[in-house]
Structure formats: C-alpha cells, structure tokens
Amino acid sequence: MVGHLLLCILLFLTIEVKDGAKLPLVEKQKKFMTLSGGQPEVVALGGYSGFFPSSTLSAYDFALDISMPGTIQYCNVHFSKDNVGYCVAQINLMNTTSIEEFDPKGIKMYNIYGQEVHGYFGLDYPAKVLYENVTTRQNIFSRSGVYDGAPLVAPFQLFEDRNKTPARVWLNIENEMFYSEHKISAESYLQNELPRLPEFLSSPEIGFLKSMAAKAAKSKTKLILTFLGLDDIEPTTKKPYGSLIKDLPMIKSFASGIVVPKQYILPIDKAKMLQPATTLVQDAHKAGLSVYASSFANDRLWSYNFSYDPVQEYLEFTQNSEFSVDGVLSEFPSTASEAIACINLDKKASRAVPTLIISHNGASGDFPGSTDLAYNKAIADGTDVLDCSVQMSKDGVAFCSDRADLMKTTTAAALFIDRSKNIKEIQSADGVFSFDLTWNEIKTLKPMIESFFPELPRNPAFKNSGKLLTLPEFLELAKAVAVKGIFISIRNAAFLAAKRGLDIVGTVSSALSHSKFDKQTLQKVLVESDDTSVLDQFRIPTYERVLYINDAIGSVPDQAVKEVKKHANAVHVRRNSIMVAENSFIANFTETIPAFHAANISVYVGILRNEYQNLALDYLSDPYVELATLTVLQVDGFLTEYPSTANLFSRSSCVNEESPYVTMPVQPGMMFPQEAVAEPPQLSPKDVVDPPLPPVANTSSPPAAASNKQTSSATTNTLRVHAQSLFFAAVVVLNIYA
C-alpha cells in the first residue's frame, strides 16, 4: 500500500497545469510574527492521522511526502510492561488498536491522576506481545477504516525516513508519573533505547521536564510544556493549567516553549463564534517562549467563523495581524502546509489561477442564499460572477432564490403550510411554491440558511438574516459593484408558461435589457438553463448561453457535442460528470471535459461546498485539494457556495511547481486502489434538445386579497396538507425560534 502511495505521489509531480504552461508565481517571501521570525512549524500529530490510523508508518511516511519540507513527526509515547516505548494516540488502547480481539477478557481499570479509566493498557503486556499481536485502527469512527491493521511503531523508527535521511522528531511523554508508579521509567527509555534525544520533547508534567533539563541541554533538545484543559490539574504542582499559564517566567525556567489548545489563544463562545484573541502568544514571546497551537483537524467543526475552510482557521493563528504562533499540531499537516507556505492574503495580488469563480446563491455557505447579505459577502470575498436563480411570484415579480419551492430556503413552511402541494413537474416532494404566492406574501417570509449535512449546520447566528432581492435589484447591485459578470439561471419555463401564465423568459430578457446588460461588454452575462429552448431565446452575441446537465454523464459523443454547440457556448455539469467515485474514493476521471473543450465549449462545475462530508476521501477533508484537482482538469469555472475559499486558492501559489509548497491534485486510485468502476452513461443527442416553449397561457384570476394572513382552515376551499409537510413546518418553526 505504501509503495503504491509513493508511486502516486510521483505521478502528482508529473502533472502539468494548463497543457504544461507554468502559472505565474505570485508568492513573495512571507514574514511571520513568530518568536524566531521564521515560518511556523508544521507538526504532524501521529503522522497524517486525519487519514491513516494515528502513529502508523503509513501515516508518518505520508505526512512527510505530502507536507512542506521540515515537517515534524510527532509521537505520543506509551510503554509496555517491560519498559519499551511505542507510538499511540492515547494510553487506553481499546479504541486505537485491535487489542480486545487478541485478549477479549483483558480489560482493566486504572486510576490515572484521579480518574478511573477502563480499557486496555500497554503496561499489562510485554512489548513482544504487543508488536506481534496488536495492530492499529482509526479511532475516529467518522473516518475511513480501510487502512486499519498496521503494526505499532517504535519511536526509534522515526529518526530516519525511508531514504535514511535524518527526520525531525517530537516525542510527547504523556503519563510519566503514572508509569513511574508502576516501575516503568520514561527517562531510562529515552536515554538507553533511542539513538539520540529528539529535537522536541514535551510533556504535560513539569516534574518530568525538569528532570530532563540537563540531558536536553546537552543534546539541544527543546523542552515543551503541554497544557491540557484550563481546569485540568498538572500532576507535579497540583495546580490547574489555567493558573500555570499566568506564570510564564516560571515555565521559561525549564522549558523553551508551550503547547496549548486553540481556545487558549482564540476563545469561542457556546454558539461556536470567535471571541477576541487573548494576548497569550505575545506574552509568551516576551518571556522567550515559543507557542505551539494544538487540536487542528479538518473534519471537526470548531468555529463557524471559518466557513468550514480549514485553511482560514490556520491563517488566523499563523498570519494574524497581531501575532503568529510558532507551530501547529495538526492531524492534516498538508492543509497546515498550504496555509503557511502558499496561501497569499494580499487581496490585491494577481490571480495565479484564472478559473472563473461563480457564486451559488451568493456566499450561501455563510448567509441565507440569494439575500443581500449573501451577495455582499460574495462580492467582498472576490467572486468573479454573481449569480441569480430566477423565480417568479404569482403576480409576476421575478426574484432571486435557489428553487421554486421555498420550504427549505425561507420560513414558508411555517407561514403558508396550507399552500403546500405536490407538483410532479417540479419535484417529487410537497412544496410551497413561489408561483403560488404573491410578492407581498413572499416579502413576509424570512430567509433561512440551508445546511446540507445534519452534523454540520451552517452559521446559526445568521440563520434568518438578510432579505431576498428582486431581479432588477440584483442587476443594479451587480452593476454598482462592477463584478466581472452575472450568472442568470432559469428553470421551469415551460411549466410556468403553460400552467401558471408566467413568462419567465420574457421577464428576464426585459430586465437585462432595461439594465442595459445587452448593450455592453464590460460585464460578462451568462444565461443558464437546463432547457435548450430557453437558451435559444437569448441569442445575443454578448451573452454566453450555459446548458445545465443535471444527470451524471461519463462521456460525450461527437453528435451530442454538436447538439450542445447549437444551443450553448458552455455547460454546467455536476462533479460526478467529471470524476467517478466508489466507496467515497475517486476511481477515475471521465472524458467529459476534453470532449467539450475540443468543441470550444466551456465547462463549469458545481456545486462546490467546503463541508468535509461533501468531499471525496481523496481530498483529505480539504476543499483546496478539490480546487487543485479541478484546476488541473482545466475546468473553466467553479460554482461555489464559499467564494472566499476559491478566491484564496486562486491568489495562492499552491498549484505552481516553483512554490515553496504545492497542493497535490488527486490522481484516481491514488489513496485506495479499486477494481474497475462503471462510468455514468454517455450524453445522448436526444437528451440535449428540448421541445419548443409553449405559449404563455391566459390564467387571469381575481386580484389576490390584500391581507397576507394565512388562509383560515374554516374556508370552504379545504386544502389537503400532507403529514410530511406538517412535520417540515414544525421543524422550521423550531429552527426559527431555537
């Protein structure tokens, strides 16, 4: 397995961007506010433990291969019955290894610093038994377990990499006092069993660090005090760590640095929102202490302020305007490497990646989609093209909203549940549809931020913030801020014309003309639809027509390409049309992009989201790896709900081979080789062309009542309300007032 990974890493290095053309290197030499003035260190916590089981050779090797040069290998040392050390994430082996399979009845209880811990412990077994019978496993169950089964690693195995090159090693002795009580000596192990003391030696125990001071000085080993929770008790002094952190000169008397959880530096409140930073880093630097921040992992939510973008979290610690930590302890060291070595925070920097950044409902990852707040955030975040998915009200007002059904994006389910109905032409589920409400009724609704993964809600602080914009308001905003272009999406045109008497095509065309978008070339106009008959209505030379292909396609025969070319200049495809995944790993790339590019048809891909559950496992829970992969595949535009991430990536040097660090794009089968996987079907020519649009029906009816109140259940027109709709309405009400 490791050999296969190394081969794929070499394949990474042979990939050329944009047919071999080198992207401009925009990165300048960075300056950091660290104690030394150099760049912060990246410490691989248990190797690449965010992907492989912690502290395995695969994890350590991969961390060195894919992280920036000089990455430090961190081993949390625990001991066997015969005083032999091994690397493992925690003292209790129950969840991190297979030991219960080897010894089902071996569970024990130990009192460790006042806490009773039940499980399996290395000090009950000789080293030979552990190394020959116990294997590692991924102890965070939301991560893949495909690499479980590797043997334990001894600390001395880390001092040289596979090429016999000296490696930088950090050993952490977690429970020295506990082991001493059981006649096991960490100090004797370090002196007698290792080729030398490591470059970094840490412990949460002051007594142990003081005992190692003289020996560490001779070997130039840096002693680091590891801080636990503020209320946890340090074993030597019997004082809480929260009080010890206030006595930095005392710590400096025996240590050169400290490791602290992130919240010591950047606290968060109960709502997971950032609070003002403490002065810990500055105070420690004044005392001559280095500061290392811990607890970094791409697949764990810490604060909503970072928009599920792990790079932005690292940047807050390493390139803060007030301070920079001296290092980060990370389970995903490649992402830490990106933040430190190739991300450029200069908003005026030239774009290294020219791919268009197209918002999706504005910055809808941060604010309710299609609201003024979402659009303004997208503009501030550097989106190139601002989007509006056009919907129609019952009285013919065009406005921006993700879909015709308003139940998931507004409070419509709470206010208009009696209007819920099932319309098969639109969707299979019941909905409260915009074309059944007047604009005045729609204005009474609150927008609602939409989350796509139950365990990963989007920022609840803004869950009902902002207001929806009419299409004319959107167009005026786009003109005022002078974005590079607008992306107008049209759906359900045939249904609206035939069944509701609403001319969405004519309404959009008139709005664009009224705002003079049809008579200018400064701002790009993209009109997107899944209906070729809609696109045929926008044959204006300055417009770009974009065909949306919802179904996954694996290849595009020439005849289908020719049909697309008759109606569109570009296509918008989903990610599963350009890469095929199996078991959440990418198995292969399709020929979709080359086929369209051969006909000079641009390819836009979406929808991109930062949440790690939205990413294939190959992307290492890092949206920048997905962006790097799409860049190498020569995608022409990203449709994203987090434009800030795409913009940071586009201004970085992360895909430039001359950069201090390169974000490696994925190669199919790199992380997990699989059998041949069937591709999606070809795009058929008959699937491209749609029938002509029907004429707009005359559906005149009496004017809507002035009142916006919900229709009484006592009216003679009784409406059928599904149990599903009632349940959804209840959920919405709870969400609003939570």
QUITA-V344090 format. One record per residue. SS is DSSP state (a for helix, b for strand, c for the rest). PSI is psi in radians with two decimals (none if undefined). OMEGA is omega in whole degrees, -180 to 180 (none if undefined). Layout:
# QUITA-V344090
<<SS & PSI & OMEGA> <SS & PSI & OMEGA>>
This chain:
# QUITA-V344090
<<c & -0.83 & -178> <a & -0.69 & 178> <a & -0.69 & 178> <a & -0.72 & 179> <a & -0.74 & -179> <a & -0.67 & 177> <a & -0.74 & -179> <a & -0.55 & 175> <a & -0.71 & 178> <a & -0.66 & 176> <a & -0.67 & 176> <a & -0.82 & -172> <a & -0.28 & 180> <a & -0.13 & -178> <c & 2.30 & 178> <c & 2.47 & -179> <c & 2.34 & 176> <c & 1.04 & 177> <c & 0.65 & 173> <c & -0.14 & -180> <c & 2.34 & 179> <c & 2.30 & 175> <c & 2.63 & -178> <c & 2.40 & 178> <c & 1.94 & -175> <c & -0.17 & -173> <c & 2.24 & 173> <c & 2.88 & 177> <c & 2.13 & -176> <c & 2.67 & 173> <c & 2.37 & -178> <c & 2.63 & 180> <c & 0.77 & 176> <c & 3.01 & 179> <c & -0.67 & -179> <c & -0.28 & -175> <c & -0.15 & 178> <c & -3.12 & -179> <c & 2.62 & 179> <c & 2.63 & 178> <b & 2.57 & 170> <b & 2.13 & -179> <b & 2.04 & -178> <b & 1.84 & -173> <b & 1.80 & -175> <c & 0.50 & -173> <c & -2.54 & 177> <c & 1.23 & -174> <c & -0.14 & 175> <c & -0.24 & -178> <c & -0.86 & 178> <c & 2.81 & 171> <c & 2.42 & -176> <c & 2.45 & 169> <c & 0.56 & 173> <c & 2.83 & 179> <a & -0.66 & 178> <a & -0.73 & 180> <a & -0.75 & -179> <a & -0.76 & -180> <a & -0.77 & -178> <a & -0.65 & 178> <a & -0.74 & 179> <a & -0.66 & -176> <a & -0.63 & -167> <a & -0.04 & 179> <c & 3.03 & -177> <c & 2.71 & 179> <c & 2.48 & 179> <c & 0.08 & 178> <c & 2.41 & -174> <b & 2.34 & 179> <b & 2.11 & -175> <b & 2.21 & 178> <b & 2.12 & 173> <b & 1.94 & -169> <b & 2.27 & 169> <b & 2.99 & -166> <b & 2.62 & 175> <c & 3.09 & -179> <c & -0.58 & -178> <c & 0.50 & 170> <c & 0.59 & 176> <c & 2.28 & -178> <b & 2.65 & 174> <b & 2.75 & -178> <b & 2.25 & 179> <c & 2.67 & -173> <c & -0.55 & -176> <c & 2.85 & -175> <c & -0.60 & 178> <b & 2.06 & -175> <c & 0.03 & -171> <c & -0.85 & -175> <c & -0.26 & -175> <c & -0.19 & -179> <b & 3.12 & 179> <c & 0.35 & -170> <a & -0.55 & 180> <a & -0.41 & 175> <a & -0.61 & 179> <a & -0.70 & -175> <c & 1.35 & -174> <c & -0.46 & -176> <c & 0.22 & -174> <c & 0.13 & -177> <c & 2.40 & -178> <b & 3.04 & 177> <b & 2.31 & 175> <b & 2.54 & 172> <b & 1.94 & -177> <b & 1.79 & 179> <c & 0.80 & 174> <c & -0.06 & 179> <b & 2.34 & 176> <b & 2.12 & -177> <b & 2.12 & 179> <b & 2.35 & 178> <b & -2.61 & 179> <c & 2.45 & -174> <b & 2.38 & -178> <a & -0.52 & -177> <a & -0.09 & 176> <a & -0.02 & -175> <c & 2.49 & 172> <c & 2.69 & -179> <a & -0.69 & -179> <a & -0.71 & 179> <a & -0.77 & -179> <a & -0.84 & -175> <a & -0.50 & -176> <a & -0.32 & -172> <a & -0.23 & -174> <c & 2.30 & 177> <b & 2.89 & -176> <b & 2.81 & 174> <c & 2.73 & 177> <c & 2.09 & -174> <c & 0.01 & 172> <c & 1.93 & -165> <c & -0.19 & 175> <c & -0.16 & 179> <c & 2.80 & -177> <c & 2.48 & 178> <c & 0.33 & -175> <c & -0.28 & -179> <c & 0.19 & 177> <c & 2.65 & 175> <c & 0.06 & 179> <c & 2.62 & 180> <b & 2.88 & 175> <c & 2.72 & -180> <b & 2.38 & 176> <c & 2.55 & -179> <a & -0.64 & -177> <a & -0.31 & 179> <a & -0.22 & -175> <a & -0.20 & -171> <c & -0.25 & 172> <b & 2.49 & 175> <c & -3.06 & -174> <c & -0.33 & 178> <c & 0.24 & 180> <c & 0.38 & 176> <c & 2.35 & 180> <b & 2.37 & -180> <c & 2.71 & 177> <c & 2.24 & -173> <b & 2.44 & 176> <b & 2.05 & 176> <b & 2.33 & 177> <b & 2.13 & 178> <b & 1.84 & -165> <c & -0.64 & -171> <c & 0.91 & -174> <a & -0.76 & -178> <a & -0.71 & 177> <a & -0.80 & -180> <a & -0.65 & 179> <a & -0.66 & 178> <a & -0.36 & 179> <c & 0.47 & 174> <c & 0.58 & 176> <c & 2.25 & -173> <c & 1.95 & 176> <a & -0.66 & -178> <a & -0.77 & 180> <a & -0.62 & 177> <a & -0.80 & -179> <a & -0.67 & -177> <a & -0.69 & -168> <a & -0.41 & -172> <a & -0.28 & -178> <c & 2.64 & 178> <c & -0.47 & 178> <c & 2.92 & 174> <c & 2.59 & -177> <c & 2.96 & 177> <c & -0.60 & 179> <b & 2.36 & 176> <b & 2.09 & -176> <b & 2.85 & 177> <b & 2.63 & 172> <c & 0.09 & -176> <c & 2.04 & -177> <a & -0.71 & -178> <a & -0.75 & 180> <a & -0.78 & -179> <a & -0.70 & 178> <a & -0.64 & 180> <a & -0.41 & -178> <c & 0.01 & -171> <a & -0.86 & -176> <a & -0.79 & -179> <a & -0.67 & 180> <a & -0.64 & -180> <a & -0.70 & -179> <a & -0.63 & -177> <a & 0.05 & -178> <c & 0.54 & 176> <c & 2.36 & 179> <b & 2.13 & 177> <b & 2.27 & -174> <b & 2.24 & 175> <b & 2.14 & 179> <b & 2.14 & 179> <c & 2.36 & 173> <c & -2.71 & -179> <c & 2.72 & -176> <c & -0.60 & -177> <c & -0.10 & 177> <c & 2.64 & -175> <b & 2.25 & 175> <c & 2.22 & -171> <c & -0.59 & -175> <c & -0.87 & -176> <c & -0.26 & -176> <c & 0.41 & 179> <c & 2.62 & 176> <b & 2.57 & -180> <a & -0.49 & 179> <a & -0.47 & 176> <a & -0.59 & 180> <a & -0.56 & -178> <c & -0.27 & 180> <c & -0.13 & -178> <c & 1.14 & -176> <a & -0.65 & 177> <a & -0.64 & 177> <a & -0.74 & 180> <a & -0.68 & 180> <a & -0.40 & -178> <c & -0.34 & -180> <c & -0.14 & -177> <c & 2.75 & 178> <c & -0.13 & -179> <b & 3.04 & 179> <b & 2.63 & 169> <b & 2.21 & -179> <b & 2.53 & 171> <b & 2.69 & -174> <a & -0.63 & -174> <a & -0.24 & 172> <a & -0.51 & -175> <c & -0.85 & 179> <c & 1.64 & -180> <c & 2.70 & 172> <b & 2.68 & 179> <c & -3.05 & -177> <c & -0.42 & 178> <c & 0.13 & -180> <c & 0.67 & 174> <c & 2.48 & -178> <b & 2.44 & 172> <c & 2.95 & 178> <c & 2.47 & -179> <c & 2.58 & 173> <c & 3.06 & 177> <c & 0.34 & -175> <a & -0.82 & -177> <a & -0.82 & 180> <a & -0.73 & -179> <a & -0.71 & 179> <a & -0.72 & 178> <a & -0.66 & 177> <a & -0.56 & 179> <c & -0.04 & 179> <c & 0.30 & -178> <c & 2.36 & 170> <b & 2.64 & -180> <b & 2.17 & 177> <b & 2.24 & 180> <b & 2.43 & -177> <b & 3.14 & 175> <b & 0.47 & 178> <b & 2.22 & 176> <c & 2.30 & -177> <c & -0.49 & -171> <c & 0.51 & 174> <c & 2.18 & 179> <c & 2.27 & 176> <c & -1.00 & 179> <c & 2.44 & 178> <a & -0.31 & -178> <a & -0.37 & -174> <a & 0.09 & 173> <c & 0.63 & -179> <c & 0.41 & 178> <c & 1.83 & -176> <a & -0.51 & 178> <a & -0.74 & -179> <a & -0.55 & 176> <a & -0.82 & 177> <a & -0.71 & -179> <a & -0.60 & -180> <a & -0.43 & 180> <a & -0.48 & -174> <a & -0.42 & -179> <c & 0.58 & 174> <c & 2.56 & -178> <c & -0.29 & -177> <c & -0.39 & -174> <c & 2.94 & 170> <c & 2.27 & 174> <c & 2.84 & -177> <c & -0.17 & 178> <b & 2.83 & 178> <b & 2.41 & 175> <b & 1.99 & -169> <b & 2.51 & 172> <c & -0.18 & 178> <c & 1.25 & -172> <a & -0.38 & 178> <a & -0.63 & 179> <a & -0.70 & 174> <a & -0.66 & 179> <a & -0.74 & 177> <a & -0.90 & -175> <a & -0.67 & -175> <a & -0.70 & -167> <a & -0.39 & -175> <c & -0.06 & 177> <c & 2.36 & -178> <c & 2.06 & -178> <c & -0.09 & -179> <c & 1.91 & -177> <c & -0.22 & 178> <c & 0.00 & -179> <c & 2.59 & 178> <c & 2.74 & -178> <c & 2.15 & 174> <c & -0.46 & 179> <c & 1.94 & -174> <c & -0.05 & -178> <c & 2.34 & -179> <b & 2.38 & 174> <b & 1.95 & -177> <b & 2.14 & 180> <b & 2.76 & 173> <b & 1.83 & -172> <c & 0.66 & -175> <c & -2.69 & 176> <b & 1.22 & -172> <c & -0.08 & 171> <c & -0.31 & -177> <c & -0.50 & -179> <c & 2.81 & 174> <c & 2.34 & -173> <c & 2.58 & 175> <c & 0.38 & 176> <b & 2.93 & 178> <a & -0.66 & -180> <a & -0.73 & 180> <a & -0.71 & 180> <a & -0.75 & 179> <a & -0.63 & 177> <a & -0.72 & 178> <a & -0.71 & 178> <a & -0.83 & 180> <a & -0.53 & -178> <c & -0.03 & 173> <c & 0.42 & 177> <c & 2.53 & 177> <c & -0.77 & -173> <b & 2.15 & -179> <b & 2.37 & -172> <b & 2.69 & 172> <b & 2.01 & 171> <b & 1.95 & -170> <b & 2.27 & 172> <b & 2.85 & -179> <b & 2.38 & 173> <c & 2.97 & -179> <c & -0.59 & -178> <c & 0.38 & 168> <c & 0.29 & 177> <c & 2.17 & 177> <b & 2.31 & 179> <b & 2.95 & -176> <b & 2.20 & 174> <c & 2.66 & -171> <c & -0.66 & -177> <c & 2.89 & -178> <c & -0.59 & 177> <b & 2.10 & -174> <c & 0.08 & -171> <c & -0.58 & -176> <c & -0.20 & -176> <c & -0.10 & 177> <b & -3.11 & 178> <c & 0.47 & -178> <a & -0.61 & -178> <a & -0.55 & -179> <a & -0.59 & -174> <a & -0.50 & -174> <c & 0.71 & -179> <a & -0.47 & 179> <a & -0.22 & 177> <a & -0.02 & -178> <c & 2.39 & 178> <b & 2.99 & 179> <c & 2.12 & 179> <c & 1.77 & -174> <c & -0.53 & -180> <c & -0.35 & -177> <c & -0.88 & -177> <c & 2.87 & -178> <c & -0.50 & -177> <c & 2.79 & 173> <c & 2.71 & 178> <b & 2.84 & 169> <c & 1.92 & -167> <b & 2.51 & -176> <a & -0.63 & -176> <a & 0.00 & 174> <a & 0.04 & 179> <c & 2.50 & 174> <c & 2.87 & 179> <a & -0.65 & 177> <a & -0.65 & 177> <a & -0.71 & -180> <a & -0.61 & 180> <a & -0.30 & 177> <c & -0.20 & -177> <c & 2.59 & 170> <c & 2.38 & 173> <b & 2.78 & -179> <c & 2.18 & 179> <c & 2.38 & -176> <c & 2.16 & 177> <c & 2.48 & -174> <c & -0.14 & -179> <c & 2.04 & -173> <c & -0.64 & -178> <c & -0.17 & -176> <c & 1.25 & 180> <c & 2.59 & 175> <c & 2.89 & -165> <c & 1.81 & -178> <a & -0.33 & 179> <a & -0.40 & -178> <a & 0.46 & -171> <c & -0.44 & 179> <c & 0.57 & -176> <c & 2.74 & 174> <c & 3.09 & 178> <c & 2.61 & 178> <b & 2.61 & -180> <c & 2.48 & 168> <b & 2.82 & 179> <a & -0.80 & 177> <a & -0.67 & 178> <a & -0.72 & 177> <a & -0.80 & -178> <a & -0.68 & 179> <a & -0.66 & 177> <a & -0.80 & -179> <a & -0.68 & 178> <a & -0.71 & -175> <a & -0.67 & -177> <a & -0.11 & 174> <c & 0.84 & 171> <c & 2.84 & -176> <c & -0.45 & -179> <b & 3.04 & 176> <b & 2.62 & -177> <b & 1.84 & -175> <b & 2.09 & -177> <b & 2.32 & -178> <b & 2.22 & 177> <c & 2.78 & 170> <c & 0.48 & -176> <a & -0.75 & -178> <a & -0.76 & 179> <a & -0.82 & -178> <a & -0.69 & -179> <a & -0.84 & -173> <a & -0.65 & -171> <a & -0.37 & -178> <a & -0.06 & 178> <c & 0.56 & -178> <c & 2.19 & -177> <c & 1.46 & -178> <a & -0.62 & -180> <a & -0.85 & 179> <a & -0.64 & 180> <a & -0.79 & 179> <a & -0.79 & -179> <a & -0.76 & -180> <a & -0.69 & 180> <a & -0.75 & 178> <a & -0.74 & -180> <a & -0.74 & -180> <a & -0.62 & 179> <c & 0.07 & 176> <c & 0.45 & 175> <a & -0.34 & 179> <a & -0.07 & -177> <a & 0.50 & 180> <c & 2.83 & 180> <c & 0.02 & -178> <c & -0.63 & -180> <c & 2.21 & -179> <b & 2.39 & 177> <b & 2.05 & 177> <b & 2.19 & 177> <b & 2.11 & -174> <b & 2.45 & 175> <b & 2.74 & 173> <c & 0.07 & -175> <c & 2.02 & -179> <a & -0.49 & 178> <a & -0.53 & 174> <a & -0.82 & -179> <a & -0.59 & -180> <a & -0.33 & 179> <a & -0.08 & -177> <a & 0.79 & -180> <c & 1.09 & 175> <c & 2.24 & -172> <c & -0.58 & -176> <c & -0.14 & 179> <b & 2.56 & 171> <b & 2.14 & -179> <b & 2.26 & -174> <b & 2.09 & 177> <b & 2.14 & 177> <b & 2.16 & 179> <b & 1.81 & -173> <c & -0.71 & -177> <c & 2.59 & 177> <c & 2.37 & 177> <c & 2.52 & -178> <c & -0.50 & 178> <c & 2.89 & -176> <b & 1.82 & 179> <c & 2.80 & -175> <a & -0.70 & -177> <a & -0.65 & 178> <a & -0.68 & 177> <a & -0.74 & 180> <a & -0.68 & 179> <a & -0.73 & 178> <a & -0.74 & -177> <a & -0.49 & 179> <a & -0.45 & -172> <a & -0.33 & -171> <c & 2.70 & 174> <c & -0.23 & -176> <b & 2.86 & 174> <b & 2.62 & 172> <b & 2.02 & -179> <b & 2.75 & 175> <b & 2.87 & -176> <a & -0.52 & -179> <a & 0.01 & 173> <a & -0.18 & 179> <c & -0.24 & 175> <b & 2.42 & -177> <b & 2.20 & -179> <b & 2.58 & 175> <b & 2.26 & -177> <c & 0.56 & 179> <c & 0.15 & 173> <b & 2.55 & 179> <b & 2.14 & -177> <b & -0.64 & 178> <b & 2.84 & 174> <b & 2.55 & 178> <c & 3.11 & 178> <c & 0.28 & -176> <a & -0.88 & -177> <a & -0.87 & 179> <a & -0.65 & -178> <a & -0.78 & 180> <a & -0.68 & 180> <a & -0.59 & 179> <a & -0.45 & 178> <c & 0.25 & 179> <c & 0.64 & 176> <c & 2.13 & -180> <b & 2.66 & -179> <b & 2.07 & 175> <b & 2.42 & -174> <b & 2.38 & 176> <b & 3.08 & 4> <b & 2.32 & -180> <b & 2.36 & 178> <c & 2.55 & -176> <c & -0.47 & -174> <c & 2.31 & -173> <a & -0.47 & 178> <a & -0.25 & 178> <a & -0.10 & -172> <c & 2.47 & 172> <c & 2.63 & -177> <a & -0.51 & 179> <a & -0.43 & -177> <a & 0.00 & 174> <c & 0.64 & 180> <c & 0.55 & -174> <c & 1.90 & -179> <a & -0.37 & 179> <a & -0.51 & 176> <a & -0.66 & 175> <a & -0.78 & 179> <a & -0.70 & 178> <a & -0.68 & 180> <a & -0.77 & 178> <a & -0.59 & 178> <a & -0.78 & 179> <a & -0.56 & 177> <c & -0.01 & 174> <c & 0.66 & 172> <c & 2.50 & -177> <c & -0.31 & -180> <b & 2.49 & 174> <b & 2.18 & 168> <b & 1.99 & -169> <b & 2.57 & 175> <c & -0.03 & 178> <c & 1.28 & -178> <a & -0.48 & -179> <a & -0.67 & 180> <a & -0.80 & 179> <a & -0.64 & -179> <a & -0.75 & 176> <a & -0.76 & 179> <a & -0.76 & -175> <a & -0.47 & -180> <c & 0.11 & -179> <c & 3.05 & 173> <c & 0.37 & -170> <c & -0.28 & 178> <c & 0.15 & -178> <c & 2.22 & -176> <c & -0.27 & 177> <c & 0.00 & -178> <c & 2.68 & 174> <c & -0.45 & 177> <c & 2.47 & -180> <c & 2.23 & 174> <c & 2.04 & -174> <c & 2.16 & 175> <c & 2.78 & -178> <c & 2.49 & 168> <c & 2.33 & -179> <c & 2.37 & 179> <c & 0.03 & -177> <c & -0.88 & -173> <c & -0.49 & -178> <c & 1.66 & -179> <c & 2.42 & -179> <c & 2.85 & 174> <c & 2.93 & 179> <c & 2.35 & -177> <c & 2.35 & 180> <c & 2.36 & 178> <c & 2.80 & 173> <c & 2.87 & -178> <c & 2.82 & 174> <c & 2.69 & 171> <b & 2.12 & -179> <c & 2.48 & 177> <a & -0.63 & -179> <a & -0.32 & 177> <a & -0.19 & -177> <a & -0.82 & -170> <c & 2.31 & 178> <c & 2.73 & 178> <c & 2.77 & 179> <c & 2.64 & 178> <c & 2.44 & 178> <c & 2.78 & 175> <c & 2.71 & 179> <c & 2.10 & -176> <c & 2.67 & 175> <c & 1.80 & -178> <c & 0.70 & -177> <c & 2.44 & -179> <c & 2.88 & 179> <c & 2.60 & -179> <c & 2.59 & 179> <c & 2.58 & 178> <c & 2.59 & -178> <c & -0.54 & -177> <c & 2.46 & 176> <c & 0.15 & -177> <c & 2.69 & 179> <c & 2.44 & 180> <c & 2.35 & -178> <c & 2.53 & 178> <c & -0.14 & -179> <c & -0.04 & -180> <c & 2.80 & -178> <c & -0.41 & 178> <c & 1.42 & -179> <c & 2.28 & -180> <c & 2.44 & 177> <c & 2.13 & 179> <c & 2.07 & -178> <c & 2.63 & 175> <a & -0.64 & 178> <a & -0.74 & -180> <a & -0.70 & 178> <a & -0.72 & 179> <a & -0.77 & -180> <a & -0.67 & 179> <a & -0.71 & 179> <a & -0.70 & 179> <a & -0.73 & -180> <a & -0.77 & -180> <a & -0.76 & 178> <a & -0.66 & -179> <a & -0.67 & -178> <a & -0.75 & -172> <a & 0.17 & 179> <c & none & none>>
